[in-house]
Amino acid sequence: MKLAEQIRKNIEKLPIGKTFGYTDLGISQENYVSAAKTLERLQTKGVIKKISKGKFYKPEQTVFGELEPDYYEQLRPYLYKNGKRIAYVTGASLYNQMGLTTQVTNQIKIASRNKRIYIQRGALKAGAVKSYADVSESNYKLLGILDALKDIKQIPDSKAANSIKLLSRLIKQQNPRQVKELIKYALLYPPRVKALLGAILENIGMMDVEILKKDLNPLTKFQIGLKEKDLLTIKNWNIQ
C-alpha cells in the first residue's frame, strides 16, 4: 500500500474532532517529508485541519458551521509527545475539576518536567510550570493531588479545611501501590506537602509514613490554617 493511501485510510478510521499526529497515523520518521505533502493536500481539500505544528484533526461540519475539537482535545497535542504523556494540566483549572474550587479560569497551567509549554491559540491560553517529577500516564493524577496539597492555601474560593476533606477522600480511593507512589513523589515536593500527606495518611491509617516524617525538620512548623477537628493528626506533623 502506498504511503498516501495508508495515511488516508488511517485518517478515515479516526473519530471526528480527535487530534492526531504523525505517530498516530503509523508514519515512521523517515517518511515524514513524504507524509507532510499528503497531509498538506488533505488540508487543502478540507479533509483535515491543522491545530499546531505536526498536529491535525478532522473537523465536524454542522448547520452552524465547522466545529473545532473540544477544549481538552485541543490541549492533547501539547500534553503528549510521540504518543507518551509528558505534561498535565495543573493549577486552578485542575482544582476546579477535582471539586476543590468552583472558580473557573481561562488561563490554565501546564506542568512538564523538561519542557516549557506555553499556548496562545485563540481562546486556548496556557502558562508553563515545572513539574516536580517526570510525567507519565500512570502518575500525572498523583502529581495533581500533590500539587493541590502544595497550593492548598492558594486554591481560589476554598478553605484549607474543606480542601483537606476532599483530598483525604481522594487519597483514600487510591490503591496501596498508588499510595506508595504518592509518598515517593511527595519526597520531591516542598516540606509542607510531605507534612500534609503524612498527616492525611496517618489519619486514615493507609500506609507507614515514617519515611515522610524522617525527611522533615522536627522544628519546622507549617501554618496552613487547620484545626484538629479538620485533621486529627496535625499535631504529629507540626501543622497549624
PyRosetta script that sets phi, psi and omega in degrees:
from pyrosetta import init, pose_from_sequence

init()
pose = pose_from_sequence("MKLAEQIRKNIEKLPIGKTFGYTDLGISQENYVSAAKTLERLQTKGVIKKISKGKFYKPEQTVFGELEPDYYEQLRPYLYKNGKRIAYVTGASLYNQMGLTTQVTNQIKIASRNKRIYIQRGALKAGAVKSYADVSESNYKLLGILDALKDIKQIPDSKAANSIKLLSRLIKQQNPRQVKELIKYALLYPPRVKALLGAILENIGMMDVEILKKDLNPLTKFQIGLKEKDLLTIKNWNIQ")
pose.set_psi(1, 132.2)
pose.set_omega(1, 178.9)
pose.set_phi(2, -66.9)
pose.set_psi(2, 153.7)
pose.set_omega(2, -176.5)
pose.set_phi(3, -59.3)
pose.set_psi(3, -44.8)
pose.set_omega(3, -177.9)
pose.set_phi(4, -60.7)
pose.set_psi(4, -40.8)
pose.set_omega(4, 179.6)
pose.set_phi(5, -68.1)
pose.set_psi(5, -40.2)
pose.set_omega(5, 178.2)
pose.set_phi(6, -60.4)
pose.set_psi(6, -43.2)
pose.set_omega(6, 179.8)
pose.set_phi(7, -63.7)
pose.set_psi(7, -45.6)
pose.set_omega(7, -179.4)
pose.set_phi(8, -61.4)
pose.set_psi(8, -43.6)
pose.set_omega(8, -179.3)
pose.set_phi(9, -64.3)
pose.set_psi(9, -41.2)
pose.set_omega(9, 179.7)
pose.set_phi(10, -67.0)
pose.set_psi(10, -36.7)
pose.set_omega(10, 177.9)
pose.set_phi(11, -67.1)
pose.set_psi(11, -37.5)
pose.set_omega(11, 179.4)
pose.set_phi(12, -60.7)
pose.set_psi(12, -31.8)
pose.set_omega(12, -178.5)
pose.set_phi(13, -76.1)
pose.set_psi(13, -19.0)
pose.set_omega(13, -176.4)
pose.set_phi(14, -76.6)
pose.set_psi(14, 143.9)
pose.set_omega(14, 177.7)
pose.set_phi(15, -70.6)
pose.set_psi(15, 153.3)
pose.set_omega(15, 176.7)
pose.set_phi(16, -60.8)
pose.set_psi(16, 136.6)
pose.set_omega(16, 175.0)
pose.set_phi(17, 85.9)
pose.set_psi(17, -6.5)
pose.set_omega(17, -179.9)
pose.set_phi(18, -84.8)
pose.set_psi(18, 131.6)
pose.set_omega(18, 177.9)
pose.set_phi(19, -79.5)
pose.set_psi(19, 149.5)
pose.set_omega(19, -179.5)
pose.set_phi(20, -152.6)
pose.set_psi(20, 161.1)
pose.set_omega(20, 177.9)
pose.set_phi(21, -132.5)
pose.set_psi(21, -169.1)
pose.set_omega(21, -176.3)
pose.set_phi(22, -59.5)
pose.set_psi(22, -44.6)
pose.set_omega(22, -177.1)
pose.set_phi(23, -66.9)
pose.set_psi(23, -31.2)
pose.set_omega(23, 178.0)
pose.set_phi(24, -66.3)
pose.set_psi(24, -22.8)
pose.set_omega(24, 179.7)
pose.set_phi(25, -95.2)
pose.set_psi(25, 4.7)
pose.set_omega(25, 179.1)
pose.set_phi(26, 70.9)
pose.set_psi(26, 28.5)
pose.set_omega(26, -178.6)
pose.set_phi(27, -91.8)
pose.set_psi(27, 124.6)
pose.set_omega(27, 177.9)
pose.set_phi(28, -76.9)
pose.set_psi(28, 155.9)
pose.set_omega(28, -174.1)
pose.set_phi(29, -59.5)
pose.set_psi(29, -33.9)
pose.set_omega(29, -178.6)
pose.set_phi(30, -69.6)
pose.set_psi(30, -14.3)
pose.set_omega(30, 179.8)
pose.set_phi(31, -103.4)
pose.set_psi(31, 8.4)
pose.set_omega(31, -176.6)
pose.set_phi(32, -58.4)
pose.set_psi(32, -42.9)
pose.set_omega(32, -177.1)
pose.set_phi(33, -62.8)
pose.set_psi(33, -48.3)
pose.set_omega(33, 178.8)
pose.set_phi(34, -64.1)
pose.set_psi(34, -40.1)
pose.set_omega(34, -179.5)
pose.set_phi(35, -64.5)
pose.set_psi(35, -36.8)
pose.set_omega(35, -179.0)
pose.set_phi(36, -59.6)
pose.set_psi(36, -37.1)
pose.set_omega(36, -179.9)
pose.set_phi(37, -67.3)
pose.set_psi(37, -41.9)
pose.set_omega(37, 177.6)
pose.set_phi(38, -63.5)
pose.set_psi(38, -45.2)
pose.set_omega(38, 179.9)
pose.set_phi(39, -64.6)
pose.set_psi(39, -34.2)
pose.set_omega(39, 177.2)
pose.set_phi(40, -65.4)
pose.set_psi(40, -41.0)
pose.set_omega(40, 178.3)
pose.set_phi(41, -64.5)
pose.set_psi(41, -39.8)
pose.set_omega(41, 179.3)
pose.set_phi(42, -67.0)
pose.set_psi(42, -31.9)
pose.set_omega(42, 175.0)
pose.set_phi(43, -66.9)
pose.set_psi(43, -43.3)
pose.set_omega(43, 179.8)
pose.set_phi(44, -59.8)
pose.set_psi(44, -36.5)
pose.set_omega(44, -179.9)
pose.set_phi(45, -79.7)
pose.set_psi(45, -9.8)
pose.set_omega(45, 180.0)
pose.set_phi(46, 83.2)
pose.set_psi(46, 9.5)
pose.set_omega(46, 179.3)
pose.set_phi(47, -69.5)
pose.set_psi(47, -38.7)
pose.set_omega(47, 178.2)
pose.set_phi(48, -131.8)
pose.set_psi(48, 162.4)
pose.set_omega(48, 175.7)
pose.set_phi(49, -126.4)
pose.set_psi(49, 149.9)
pose.set_omega(49, 178.4)
pose.set_phi(50, -91.0)
pose.set_psi(50, 132.5)
pose.set_omega(50, 179.6)
pose.set_phi(51, -106.3)
pose.set_psi(51, -31.2)
pose.set_omega(51, 175.2)
pose.set_phi(52, -163.2)
pose.set_psi(52, 178.6)
pose.set_omega(52, -176.8)
pose.set_phi(53, -57.5)
pose.set_psi(53, 118.6)
pose.set_omega(53, 177.6)
pose.set_phi(54, 74.6)
pose.set_psi(54, 8.5)
pose.set_omega(54, -178.6)
pose.set_phi(55, -126.1)
pose.set_psi(55, 136.3)
pose.set_omega(55, -173.4)
pose.set_phi(56, -137.9)
pose.set_psi(56, 174.9)
pose.set_omega(56, 173.5)
pose.set_phi(57, -154.9)
pose.set_psi(57, 159.0)
pose.set_omega(57, 175.0)
pose.set_phi(58, -92.1)
pose.set_psi(58, 114.7)
pose.set_omega(58, -176.0)
pose.set_phi(59, -71.2)
pose.set_psi(59, 148.0)
pose.set_omega(59, 176.0)
pose.set_phi(60, -97.6)
pose.set_psi(60, 127.6)
pose.set_omega(60, 180.0)
pose.set_phi(61, -96.9)
pose.set_psi(61, 125.6)
pose.set_omega(61, 177.9)
pose.set_phi(62, -127.6)
pose.set_psi(62, 173.9)
pose.set_omega(62, 178.6)
pose.set_phi(63, -65.3)
pose.set_psi(63, -18.4)
pose.set_omega(63, 179.6)
pose.set_phi(64, -95.9)
pose.set_psi(64, 3.7)
pose.set_omega(64, -179.6)
pose.set_phi(65, 115.3)
pose.set_psi(65, -165.8)
pose.set_omega(65, -175.8)
pose.set_phi(66, -87.2)
pose.set_psi(66, 133.7)
pose.set_omega(66, -179.3)
pose.set_phi(67, -102.2)
pose.set_psi(67, 139.6)
pose.set_omega(67, 171.9)
pose.set_phi(68, -82.8)
pose.set_psi(68, 166.2)
pose.set_omega(68, 174.8)
pose.set_phi(69, -60.1)
pose.set_psi(69, 157.4)
pose.set_omega(69, 178.7)
pose.set_phi(70, -65.5)
pose.set_psi(70, 169.9)
pose.set_omega(70, -170.7)
pose.set_phi(71, -53.8)
pose.set_psi(71, -48.2)
pose.set_omega(71, -174.9)
pose.set_phi(72, -77.7)
pose.set_psi(72, -24.6)
pose.set_omega(72, 174.2)
pose.set_phi(73, -71.2)
pose.set_psi(73, -32.6)
pose.set_omega(73, 175.1)
pose.set_phi(74, -66.2)
pose.set_psi(74, -30.8)
pose.set_omega(74, 179.1)
pose.set_phi(75, -73.2)
pose.set_psi(75, -28.6)
pose.set_omega(75, -170.2)
pose.set_phi(76, -50.4)
pose.set_psi(76, -44.5)
pose.set_omega(76, -179.1)
pose.set_phi(77, -59.8)
pose.set_psi(77, -25.4)
pose.set_omega(77, -178.6)
pose.set_phi(78, -85.1)
pose.set_psi(78, -19.0)
pose.set_omega(78, -176.1)
pose.set_phi(79, -93.2)
pose.set_psi(79, -12.6)
pose.set_omega(79, -177.5)
pose.set_phi(80, -126.3)
pose.set_psi(80, 149.3)
pose.set_omega(80, 173.7)
pose.set_phi(81, -137.1)
pose.set_psi(81, 124.3)
pose.set_omega(81, -177.5)
pose.set_phi(82, 51.9)
pose.set_psi(82, 39.1)
pose.set_omega(82, 176.2)
pose.set_phi(83, 82.4)
pose.set_psi(83, -1.6)
pose.set_omega(83, -178.6)
pose.set_phi(84, -113.0)
pose.set_psi(84, 137.5)
pose.set_omega(84, 179.4)
pose.set_phi(85, -67.9)
pose.set_psi(85, 131.6)
pose.set_omega(85, 178.1)
pose.set_phi(86, -124.2)
pose.set_psi(86, -4.8)
pose.set_omega(86, -174.2)
pose.set_phi(87, -155.4)
pose.set_psi(87, 166.7)
pose.set_omega(87, 177.2)
pose.set_phi(88, -151.5)
pose.set_psi(88, 158.7)
pose.set_omega(88, 178.3)
pose.set_phi(89, -79.6)
pose.set_psi(89, 133.4)
pose.set_omega(89, 178.4)
pose.set_phi(90, -134.8)
pose.set_psi(90, -170.2)
pose.set_omega(90, 179.1)
pose.set_phi(91, 76.4)
pose.set_psi(91, -160.1)
pose.set_omega(91, -173.1)
pose.set_phi(92, -57.1)
pose.set_psi(92, -35.5)
pose.set_omega(92, 179.5)
pose.set_phi(93, -62.8)
pose.set_psi(93, -43.6)
pose.set_omega(93, 177.4)
pose.set_phi(94, -66.0)
pose.set_psi(94, -43.7)
pose.set_omega(94, -177.1)
pose.set_phi(95, -65.7)
pose.set_psi(95, -28.8)
pose.set_omega(95, 173.8)
pose.set_phi(96, -66.7)
pose.set_psi(96, -44.1)
pose.set_omega(96, 177.9)
pose.set_phi(97, -62.2)
pose.set_psi(97, -34.9)
pose.set_omega(97, -178.3)
pose.set_phi(98, -78.6)
pose.set_psi(98, -7.4)
pose.set_omega(98, -179.9)
pose.set_phi(99, 84.5)
pose.set_psi(99, 13.8)
pose.set_omega(99, -178.4)
pose.set_phi(100, -84.7)
pose.set_psi(100, -19.7)
pose.set_omega(100, 178.6)
pose.set_phi(101, -149.6)
pose.set_psi(101, 150.9)
pose.set_omega(101, 176.1)
pose.set_phi(102, -95.4)
pose.set_psi(102, -6.2)
pose.set_omega(102, -177.5)
pose.set_phi(103, -72.0)
pose.set_psi(103, 134.2)
pose.set_omega(103, 179.6)
pose.set_phi(104, -108.3)
pose.set_psi(104, 137.5)
pose.set_omega(104, 178.6)
pose.set_phi(105, -125.7)
pose.set_psi(105, 145.8)
pose.set_omega(105, 177.0)
pose.set_phi(106, -97.2)
pose.set_psi(106, 1.0)
pose.set_omega(106, 177.3)
pose.set_phi(107, -113.4)
pose.set_psi(107, 102.2)
pose.set_omega(107, -177.4)
pose.set_phi(108, -92.9)
pose.set_psi(108, 167.4)
pose.set_omega(108, 175.6)
pose.set_phi(109, -118.4)
pose.set_psi(109, 137.2)
pose.set_omega(109, 178.0)
pose.set_phi(110, -116.3)
pose.set_psi(110, 122.5)
pose.set_omega(110, -178.4)
pose.set_phi(111, -98.6)
pose.set_psi(111, 131.1)
pose.set_omega(111, 176.8)
pose.set_phi(112, -148.0)
pose.set_psi(112, 150.1)
pose.set_omega(112, -175.4)
pose.set_phi(113, -75.5)
pose.set_psi(113, -49.4)
pose.set_omega(113, -170.7)
pose.set_phi(114, -116.3)
pose.set_psi(114, 3.6)
pose.set_omega(114, -176.5)
pose.set_phi(115, -135.7)
pose.set_psi(115, 134.7)
pose.set_omega(115, 175.8)
pose.set_phi(116, -92.2)
pose.set_psi(116, 114.7)
pose.set_omega(116, -174.2)
pose.set_phi(117, -109.5)
pose.set_psi(117, 112.0)
pose.set_omega(117, 176.5)
pose.set_phi(118, -115.6)
pose.set_psi(118, 142.4)
pose.set_omega(118, 178.5)
pose.set_phi(119, -131.8)
pose.set_psi(119, 129.1)
pose.set_omega(119, 171.8)
pose.set_phi(120, -136.5)
pose.set_psi(120, 84.9)
pose.set_omega(120, -175.6)
pose.set_phi(121, -137.6)
pose.set_psi(121, 94.1)
pose.set_omega(121, -177.8)
pose.set_phi(122, 61.0)
pose.set_psi(122, -125.7)
pose.set_omega(122, 179.8)
pose.set_phi(123, -79.5)
pose.set_psi(123, -9.1)
pose.set_omega(123, -177.9)
pose.set_phi(124, -88.9)
pose.set_psi(124, 110.2)
pose.set_omega(124, -178.0)
pose.set_phi(125, -133.1)
pose.set_psi(125, 134.2)
pose.set_omega(125, -179.1)
pose.set_phi(126, -149.1)
pose.set_psi(126, 144.3)
pose.set_omega(126, 173.9)
pose.set_phi(127, -107.0)
pose.set_psi(127, 161.7)
pose.set_omega(127, -175.3)
pose.set_phi(128, -103.8)
pose.set_psi(128, 140.6)
pose.set_omega(128, 169.6)
pose.set_phi(129, -133.6)
pose.set_psi(129, 155.1)
pose.set_omega(129, -179.4)
pose.set_phi(130, -88.7)
pose.set_psi(130, 128.5)
pose.set_omega(130, 177.4)
pose.set_phi(131, -78.0)
pose.set_psi(131, 156.9)
pose.set_omega(131, -177.6)
pose.set_phi(132, -82.9)
pose.set_psi(132, -10.9)
pose.set_omega(132, -179.3)
pose.set_phi(133, -147.8)
pose.set_psi(133, 161.8)
pose.set_omega(133, 172.9)
pose.set_phi(134, -59.8)
pose.set_psi(134, 137.3)
pose.set_omega(134, -174.3)
pose.set_phi(135, -94.8)
pose.set_psi(135, 137.5)
pose.set_omega(135, 176.3)
pose.set_phi(136, -140.9)
pose.set_psi(136, 171.1)
pose.set_omega(136, 178.8)
pose.set_phi(137, -64.2)
pose.set_psi(137, -28.4)
pose.set_omega(137, -175.7)
pose.set_phi(138, -87.0)
pose.set_psi(138, -15.7)
pose.set_omega(138, -174.6)
pose.set_phi(139, -119.0)
pose.set_psi(139, -8.1)
pose.set_omega(139, -170.8)
pose.set_phi(140, -65.0)
pose.set_psi(140, -31.2)
pose.set_omega(140, 178.1)
pose.set_phi(141, -71.0)
pose.set_psi(141, -34.7)
pose.set_omega(141, 177.0)
pose.set_phi(142, -67.0)
pose.set_psi(142, -40.9)
pose.set_omega(142, 177.7)
pose.set_phi(143, -63.5)
pose.set_psi(143, -34.8)
pose.set_omega(143, 177.3)
pose.set_phi(144, -63.2)
pose.set_psi(144, -38.8)
pose.set_omega(144, 177.0)
pose.set_phi(145, -62.9)
pose.set_psi(145, -45.0)
pose.set_omega(145, -179.8)
pose.set_phi(146, -66.8)
pose.set_psi(146, -35.4)
pose.set_omega(146, 175.7)
pose.set_phi(147, -60.8)
pose.set_psi(147, -41.9)
pose.set_omega(147, -180.0)
pose.set_phi(148, -64.1)
pose.set_psi(148, -39.5)
pose.set_omega(148, 176.1)
pose.set_phi(149, -64.2)
pose.set_psi(149, -40.1)
pose.set_omega(149, 179.8)
pose.set_phi(150, -63.2)
pose.set_psi(150, -40.3)
pose.set_omega(150, -174.1)
pose.set_phi(151, -98.2)
pose.set_psi(151, 15.9)
pose.set_omega(151, -169.1)
pose.set_phi(152, -55.5)
pose.set_psi(152, -30.2)
pose.set_omega(152, 180.0)
pose.set_phi(153, -84.3)
pose.set_psi(153, -14.2)
pose.set_omega(153, -177.3)
pose.set_phi(154, -107.4)
pose.set_psi(154, -0.4)
pose.set_omega(154, 179.8)
pose.set_phi(155, -64.2)
pose.set_psi(155, 122.5)
pose.set_omega(155, -174.7)
pose.set_phi(156, -60.2)
pose.set_psi(156, 139.3)
pose.set_omega(156, 172.4)
pose.set_phi(157, 54.4)
pose.set_psi(157, 43.1)
pose.set_omega(157, -178.1)
pose.set_phi(158, -147.8)
pose.set_psi(158, 140.6)
pose.set_omega(158, 175.1)
pose.set_phi(159, -94.0)
pose.set_psi(159, 144.3)
pose.set_omega(159, -177.9)
pose.set_phi(160, -56.6)
pose.set_psi(160, -38.8)
pose.set_omega(160, -178.5)
pose.set_phi(161, -61.9)
pose.set_psi(161, -43.3)
pose.set_omega(161, 178.9)
pose.set_phi(162, -66.8)
pose.set_psi(162, -40.4)
pose.set_omega(162, 179.7)
pose.set_phi(163, -63.4)
pose.set_psi(163, -39.9)
pose.set_omega(163, 179.6)
pose.set_phi(164, -62.0)
pose.set_psi(164, -41.3)
pose.set_omega(164, 179.7)
pose.set_phi(165, -62.7)
pose.set_psi(165, -45.6)
pose.set_omega(165, -179.4)
pose.set_phi(166, -66.7)
pose.set_psi(166, -42.7)
pose.set_omega(166, -179.4)
pose.set_phi(167, -68.9)
pose.set_psi(167, -34.8)
pose.set_omega(167, 176.5)
pose.set_phi(168, -61.6)
pose.set_psi(168, -42.2)
pose.set_omega(168, 178.4)
pose.set_phi(169, -64.2)
pose.set_psi(169, -41.6)
pose.set_omega(169, -179.0)
pose.set_phi(170, -65.4)
pose.set_psi(170, -42.4)
pose.set_omega(170, 179.4)
pose.set_phi(171, -66.5)
pose.set_psi(171, -36.4)
pose.set_omega(171, -179.8)
pose.set_phi(172, -65.1)
pose.set_psi(172, -23.7)
pose.set_omega(172, 179.6)
pose.set_phi(173, -78.3)
pose.set_psi(173, -12.9)
pose.set_omega(173, -178.3)
pose.set_phi(174, -77.3)
pose.set_psi(174, 148.2)
pose.set_omega(174, 176.9)
pose.set_phi(175, -80.9)
pose.set_psi(175, 167.6)
pose.set_omega(175, -176.7)
pose.set_phi(176, -55.5)
pose.set_psi(176, -37.7)
pose.set_omega(176, 178.6)
pose.set_phi(177, -64.0)
pose.set_psi(177, -43.1)
pose.set_omega(177, -180.0)
pose.set_phi(178, -66.0)
pose.set_psi(178, -36.5)
pose.set_omega(178, 178.2)
pose.set_phi(179, -65.4)
pose.set_psi(179, -40.5)
pose.set_omega(179, 176.1)
pose.set_phi(180, -60.5)
pose.set_psi(180, -39.7)
pose.set_omega(180, 177.3)
pose.set_phi(181, -64.8)
pose.set_psi(181, -42.2)
pose.set_omega(181, 177.5)
pose.set_phi(182, -55.5)
pose.set_psi(182, -46.9)
pose.set_omega(182, 179.7)
pose.set_phi(183, -62.6)
pose.set_psi(183, -43.4)
pose.set_omega(183, -179.9)
pose.set_phi(184, -59.6)
pose.set_psi(184, -46.2)
pose.set_omega(184, -179.1)
pose.set_phi(185, -73.1)
pose.set_psi(185, -31.8)
pose.set_omega(185, 179.3)
pose.set_phi(186, -59.8)
pose.set_psi(186, -30.5)
pose.set_omega(186, 179.5)
pose.set_phi(187, -64.4)
pose.set_psi(187, -16.4)
pose.set_omega(187, 178.2)
pose.set_phi(188, -90.6)
pose.set_psi(188, -10.3)
pose.set_omega(188, -175.3)
pose.set_phi(189, -94.3)
pose.set_psi(189, 169.4)
pose.set_omega(189, 177.0)
pose.set_phi(190, -58.6)
pose.set_psi(190, 157.5)
pose.set_omega(190, -176.7)
pose.set_phi(191, -53.1)
pose.set_psi(191, -37.5)
pose.set_omega(191, -177.3)
pose.set_phi(192, -62.3)
pose.set_psi(192, -30.2)
pose.set_omega(192, 178.3)
pose.set_phi(193, -69.0)
pose.set_psi(193, -42.9)
pose.set_omega(193, 177.9)
pose.set_phi(194, -61.7)
pose.set_psi(194, -42.9)
pose.set_omega(194, -179.0)
pose.set_phi(195, -65.1)
pose.set_psi(195, -45.7)
pose.set_omega(195, -179.1)
pose.set_phi(196, -66.4)
pose.set_psi(196, -43.4)
pose.set_omega(196, 178.7)
pose.set_phi(197, -63.8)
pose.set_psi(197, -43.3)
pose.set_omega(197, 178.6)
pose.set_phi(198, -59.2)
pose.set_psi(198, -44.1)
pose.set_omega(198, -179.5)
pose.set_phi(199, -64.4)
pose.set_psi(199, -40.6)
pose.set_omega(199, 179.6)
pose.set_phi(200, -66.6)
pose.set_psi(200, -48.1)
pose.set_omega(200, -178.2)
pose.set_phi(201, -64.2)
pose.set_psi(201, -39.0)
pose.set_omega(201, 177.8)
pose.set_phi(202, -64.8)
pose.set_psi(202, -38.8)
pose.set_omega(202, -178.7)
pose.set_phi(203, -65.7)
pose.set_psi(203, -38.7)
pose.set_omega(203, -178.1)
pose.set_phi(204, -95.4)
pose.set_psi(204, -1.5)
pose.set_omega(204, 173.7)
pose.set_phi(205, 62.4)
pose.set_psi(205, 40.3)
pose.set_omega(205, -174.8)
pose.set_phi(206, -92.2)
pose.set_psi(206, -29.5)
pose.set_omega(206, -169.0)
pose.set_phi(207, -158.9)
pose.set_psi(207, 155.0)
pose.set_omega(207, 173.7)
pose.set_phi(208, -68.4)
pose.set_psi(208, 123.4)
pose.set_omega(208, -174.0)
pose.set_phi(209, -112.1)
pose.set_psi(209, 15.7)
pose.set_omega(209, -176.8)
pose.set_phi(210, -59.8)
pose.set_psi(210, -34.1)
pose.set_omega(210, -179.1)
pose.set_phi(211, -63.7)
pose.set_psi(211, -33.2)
pose.set_omega(211, 177.5)
pose.set_phi(212, -71.5)
pose.set_psi(212, -42.6)
pose.set_omega(212, -178.5)
pose.set_phi(213, -65.0)
pose.set_psi(213, -39.7)
pose.set_omega(213, -179.6)
pose.set_phi(214, -65.0)
pose.set_psi(214, -23.9)
pose.set_omega(214, -177.9)
pose.set_phi(215, -87.0)
pose.set_psi(215, 1.6)
pose.set_omega(215, -178.9)
pose.set_phi(216, -108.2)
pose.set_psi(216, 148.3)
pose.set_omega(216, 172.5)
pose.set_phi(217, -75.4)
pose.set_psi(217, 119.3)
pose.set_omega(217, -175.8)
pose.set_phi(218, -63.9)
pose.set_psi(218, -13.4)
pose.set_omega(218, -180.0)
pose.set_phi(219, -92.6)
pose.set_psi(219, -12.0)
pose.set_omega(219, -177.4)
pose.set_phi(220, -77.1)
pose.set_psi(220, 132.6)
pose.set_omega(220, 176.4)
pose.set_phi(221, -112.2)
pose.set_psi(221, 144.8)
pose.set_omega(221, -176.0)
pose.set_phi(222, -115.1)
pose.set_psi(222, 113.8)
pose.set_omega(222, -178.5)
pose.set_phi(223, -88.9)
pose.set_psi(223, 92.9)
pose.set_omega(223, -176.9)
pose.set_phi(224, -105.7)
pose.set_psi(224, -25.0)
pose.set_omega(224, -176.7)
pose.set_phi(225, 92.5)
pose.set_psi(225, 33.2)
pose.set_omega(225, 179.8)
pose.set_phi(226, -110.9)
pose.set_psi(226, 153.3)
pose.set_omega(226, 174.5)
pose.set_phi(227, -120.2)
pose.set_psi(227, 164.8)
pose.set_omega(227, -177.6)
pose.set_phi(228, -59.2)
pose.set_psi(228, -30.3)
pose.set_omega(228, 179.3)
pose.set_phi(229, -67.8)
pose.set_psi(229, -23.2)
pose.set_omega(229, 178.3)
pose.set_phi(230, -80.8)
pose.set_psi(230, -37.2)
pose.set_omega(230, -179.1)
pose.set_phi(231, -154.9)
pose.set_psi(231, 109.4)
pose.set_omega(231, -169.9)
pose.set_phi(232, -60.9)
pose.set_psi(232, -23.7)
pose.set_omega(232, -171.9)
pose.set_phi(233, -98.2)
pose.set_psi(233, 10.3)
pose.set_omega(233, -172.9)
pose.set_phi(234, -61.4)
pose.set_psi(234, -33.1)
pose.set_omega(234, -178.5)
pose.set_phi(235, -65.1)
pose.set_psi(235, -30.9)
pose.set_omega(235, 179.3)
pose.set_phi(236, -68.5)
pose.set_psi(236, -14.1)
pose.set_omega(236, -175.8)
pose.set_phi(237, -122.1)
pose.set_psi(237, 14.9)
pose.set_omega(237, 179.7)
pose.set_phi(238, 55.7)
pose.set_psi(238, 36.8)
pose.set_omega(238, 179.6)
pose.set_phi(239, -99.0)
pose.set_psi(239, 132.7)
pose.set_omega(239, 179.7)
pose.set_phi(240, -124.5)
pose.dump_pdb("model.pdb")
